[in-house]
Structures are given as C-alpha cells and as structure tokens.
Amino acid sequence: MPSVRTVVRTLIAALLFAAPLLPVLEAPASAQAGNLVSRTDHPASHSLTVSIDSVSPDFATPGSQVTVRGTVTNATPSPITGLQIAMQTSPSRFTSRSEMDGYASSSASNSGYLPAAQVGTPYAVGGTLHSGSTLRWSVSFPASTAGYTQFGVYPLQAVVYDASSTQLATDRTLLPYWPGGGNPANPMSVAWIWPLVDEPHQRPCPQTLTNNGLARGLESSGRLGGLLSAGLRWAGKAKLTWAVDPALLSDARTMTAPYKVGGNAACTGTTVKPASKAAATWLYKLRTDAAGLPMFVTPYADVDASALAHAGLATDLKSAFTLGDQVAGSILQRPFGKNGAGTGDGGVPSVAWQAGGTADEDVLTSLANAGIDTTVLGGNEDPSVASAASTTTSGIGTTMRLLDADSGLTDLLGTSGARSSAGQRFATEQDFLAETAMIVAEAPFAQGRSAVIAPPRRWAPSAAEASALLSETTRVPWLRPATLASVASSPSGSRRLPGDQPSGAELSPAYMNSVRSLSSSLRMYQNLLSQPSQGTTALLESALAAAQSTAWRGSRKRSGKAVLGNLADFVRYSERKVQIITGKKFLLAGTSGDIAVSVRNGMSLPVQVRIQATVPGKGQLSIGGLGGAYTIDAGKTQTVKVPVHSTGIETTTVRLQLVTRDGRPLPWTRQPMTVQVTRYGRELIILIGAALGVLVLTAGTRWVRQWLNDTRPESQDDAESGGIG
C-alpha cells in the first residue's frame, strides 16, 4: 500500500506539471511549492529562497531553548534590503500522519494547516543581500512560549519578509515535543533491518566480475563501507538486525586476490585488477566485529522471489536460498538457514525480505517450500495496528510469521543520499524523528506497539547520516530499540495474503520468459559436464541468480538483460566446443559394418555424452547398441564405432547427434550421413576365391608338366634320335 507521503507527492507533481497548461490558474511569481525533503518553497527561477538546516534540540521539551538555523539566498538579479526571517509555529499538534504529511508537502498558498503564532525574535539581515549571495541566520525561542502541551508533532516554519512586510519565501520543518513527567506515551519497540546489499557482479568465468563498480563502495568512504561502519558503531544500542546478500560477500571475496573485470563469452579480453585491500578489510570487519550479532541473508544475489514464484521457477528460488546460506556460512564462518541460528539468538532463523514489500499466496508458498518461516513485507500505516507482526498459513500448511516494515519510513529513508546537501540531510533526519513520534502519538497508550524500519535494500546514505538516524532511535523517549526476532515473537493476530496478485514492480513476464529459457539452457549445460566440481556448479548457479536479481527492477532492466545475454553467450560458446566428426557417406559392402564417429571436446572441462543415431521410416537398415555415456576429457577427441546392419540393398540417411547423459539432445551436433548398402561383399569374395583357385590350378598344372619334362631319361632321347638317322 503506498504511503500517504507517496500519494501526496504524486498529486503535487501532477499539479505542477499541469500548471503551465492552465494560464487562468497560474500562480504569481511569489507563489511557492515545497517538498518534504527540503521544504524550501521554490518559486520561479531568479527568486529569493530560504532553508532550515538544523533545529537544536531536534525535539522540544518544556525547558528547552529551541534554536533554528538556516540560510537565505538572493537569486534575483537585484540587491534586497531590509530582510527579516521570522519563526512561526502553532500550539495545536498534528492529529494524524496524513495531516502532518499534508502540511509538510504543501505550499503556503494552499495549506489548510498553517502556523499561527510567531515565536522568538526575528533575525534582521543588516545591510543589503546582494544578488547571488547567501546569508546564514538563526532564531531561538523557549519551547515554553510556543504553547505546546501534549506529546506529538508541531509545525515549524521560517518566513522571510522584506522591508514592507511582504512575505517572500518560506521553509518548513516538523518539531516533535515530549512533555515529560508522568507517562506521555508508551514507547514503541522498533527493529532496524540494516541492509548490506548491492547489485551482483559475478560472471560465469572464474575470478571475474562484470565491472569494477564495487571497488569504490567497499572503501571506508564508500556506500557499503559507510553502512558497515555506522552499523557496527550502533549495532548494540540500536539492536540492529543485519540483512546481507551472499553475492556481495562472494564478490568481495573475489576481490581479495587479483581478479579480472569484463571480458567476453570465451572468458578472454578481461582487465586484471590487483587485490583490493578495501574488500579484504570490509570482509574481515563484517566477519569478526559483527560475529554473533543478529543477521539473516537474502537468497543469493537477492533474486526476485515474487517474479520467480509467478514465473513457475520456485526451484530456482529454493536453489538461491540454499546457495546463499552456503556461501554466507562459508565466508562469515557462521551458520545460516533453517538449521542455523543465523540471527544470533535463533528466534528468526530464516527470513525473506520481500522487495517492494509485497507478496501473495503463491509467493508465500514458494518461500515456505524454500524453508522460510518469516517474511518481511511493506506494511500500511494504520495506527490501530499495535504490532508489526502477525501470522498466516502457507500453501503447504506451515505457519509463517509476517513482519510489516513501515512503508512511510522506507519511502522517507529512500530520500537519503551520500551527495545530499546539509539541508537535505537535516530534513530527512528531522522527518524521521517526526514520523516515529507521530506513529506513537496516534495511539500513545497502545500496548505492545512495534514497528520494523527497513530502508531501501540498496540504501545510499552518508555514514554521518546513517549514524545520526541510528542515534535518534536510541535516545528519543518514545522509541525502544528491539531485535527483529523479538518483534516477530509477539504477533498481534493472523491474516491471509491475497491470491495470485503479481506486483507491478517485479521483473516483468517478458524478462522472466528469457530467464526461464536461460535456466533451461544452463541445466542442459550442467548435465553435459562430467562430474563437475562443487565450485563449478556454484559458479554457474551464482551467475544464473545474478540474472534474476531485484537489482534489475524498473529502470535497471537493461542492465539485467545484459547480464542475461552474457550468461547465454557463455553457455552457447562453451557448449558448441563439443562437436561430432564423421564423414558424409558410408559404403556398407555387406550386411553389417561399423561407422567410425569422433567426438571432440574443445572445452576446458571434461564432458559426458552419448551418441544417438536414428533411421527415418521403416527401412531395412538398423543401428546396433551404442553402449552407455562416453567421458571425453578436456581438449581431447575420442572415436566411437556405431554398428549398422542391413537386410537389403538401399541408400539410407542416418541422423547422428550427441545427447547428454540424461538424454537431452545437443542440437548443434546433429549431422546427417548417407549409408549406401551394396550387398556385393559375399559374391565378390566367391569370385575372387574362384579366380584364385583357377590361378593356383593352372600354375600347378604347368609346374607338373614342366617337372615331367625335366625328369625324362637322356638315353631314351639319344636312342630315339639315332634310330631316325
């Protein structure tokens, strides 16, 4: 359910877009429109602006002296004199979050809830504020003079007047008030989810990342370095529960040794990078300093659980959870998953944190089948709901705990950024304080009130802002830090999730069709390999999970398609190195014979294949037994004999191809061969035998005759000769 803040912002954006199209409603140059982040009215360009950059203390008490500081900037082309900055507030508190958000998001010209009383002495700008100049100002007032009486949140507004008392600009903020004494409200238990999640960088090639974008983030001044530093500093007091993506751990581990970046389907053309000291330090701190702290891991690469469930790929989802538990357990040297107390106290051993905060019965059942028993969703902002926890029954009959993260706080924290200005950082921190106070003030004496604070999973605040937000959680009297496990242990009731209801934010059906096709191709590739090592299997599974990540939602879909394409190219390139080699024609000069077929494995891994030979139709040619699967070592060629038999004289086309050991055909190896049967073999042998017999008989006769002539007596010859004479 979208938060009130989100709805208000959308409406305001629509009005601002439509304003130029409606000249009759066009505001004058002095009209201003604010936003929740800075609350500075932004009139037409080249105008005067004012901003509130700090409020000290950030929540008021009866005896506090409130000091508000900020800047005023003259962006007009002319100098301005006689300026004054005054502070306004109201003795009436906001009665609901929607009313408070409406005030904060409205301009002075259309707000129905404006401060009514001036407090403190206005700040007078001495002299002239020249064009392009910025001046710092401050105004102080005793909280006792503002008329605050009840615990809650009150409006606070800075207004700039010129010498003629014309209002030139405004900026707004929110001021919580805690009256103290007695029991103004029951503190609310708040559980932080502290995210260490990034986009996956793993390629299917060993020690290779898609790019080097992670290197900067792991440095102490980077996004992930800052989150780790702030989290470790406040983990105990704020009772953080860490949410870690195992793919991030794996990528960081890859960077602790010389690694490669980029490359092609052949795993060449890469750029070699030296080992990263920042990655090694980051991993070491997380493994040692966070040891024993409450922690759960996402499925590997933070795959899109909703999209996988709706695409019928629940098996891939389960594999991602299993792989994630194994990788995180190995790197962080602590157990995760259903059989491991991954959260430190064992209260919530297996957690799924739903991207976008939505899930339906199909998703819940897929998560339950993967061994998950607790799911974090994005809850509504109903003040009547005391606990953030509830229970439901999955499609396989198991009990699932549901934790509703406050969607308004998630949206607010999403405005943080490492490059935010001081004013923007202050606005986020002050708004966070006001939002939490307003949640409690709507039902101040509710028993067992709890909330889950879940920033965006790839949150990017500065380390200072992250620390400031955690500090607020630990020191304000209306909040009480709690672990996620303790909140989950106190459900307020049971409920059912909607039926099949895909979220519009999840990876699209078209994208998931490509994922399904790739998943099938990868399974065939794995089946082609002969006894692949655990490392090889994990590398392929991690590369597939990287293509299924929530990182590719929305505007990042193009990057996800690139990851899909890279893996598909790798599989296709590798598979096609396995080929069948044989002639185009085979002459069978008898009833039986053997066709010599060679199988060449050009891959760097051994493969296991079987040869499949088929004869179309009902001819007289048949194929004999081909035996089982053949293991072909990497870079080797093996020759196999295919027996054939024929009962007649004919010419037949035999189709040869390779299949995996479980019978999956390898289409690129399909090759036809013409087998011509002559049946002249026996007759030819008889003719040759007869010819040889005649030759031997003739030669023998001549030899005998010659021998007889050579042995006739000489005297008989002479007598015969004399008698004639």
Order of alpha helices (4+ residues) and beta strands (2+ residues): alpha-beta-beta-beta-beta-alpha-beta-beta-beta-beta-beta-beta-beta-alpha-alpha-beta-alpha-beta-beta-alpha-beta-alpha-alpha-beta-alpha-beta-beta-beta-alpha-alpha-beta-alpha-beta-alpha-alpha-alpha-alpha-beta-beta-beta-beta-beta-beta-beta-beta-beta-alpha-alpha
